[in-house]
């Protein structure tokens, strides 16, 4: 599987959304977090959400739901 992340800044001065891919045996975990459109600390909140999901997913590989091809 090939995964590509892309972003479009639009009218905003900076990108607050965050995304990440974690490759695990037999699956990939894709995480997307909305930076809350200019709200105070939106980028930090989105980054914290992505990091939390990646941390849990990397520790609990066996409990991830894997859909068949």
C-alpha positions, 0 to 999 in steps of 0.5 A: 500500500502506498499512502500519501498525505497532502494539505491545502492551506486555503485562506489561512496564514498557517496550517493547523491540521495534522495528519500521520501514518503509522505502519504496523504489521498487516495494517496502517493507522491513518490519523487526521486531526482538525486544527479547529480553524484558527482557535487559540492553540488549535495546532497544538490540540491537533498535534496532541490528538495525533500523538495520542492516537499513534502512541495508543496504536503502537502499544495496542497492536493486537486490539486494532480492528483490521478489515479484510482486503 
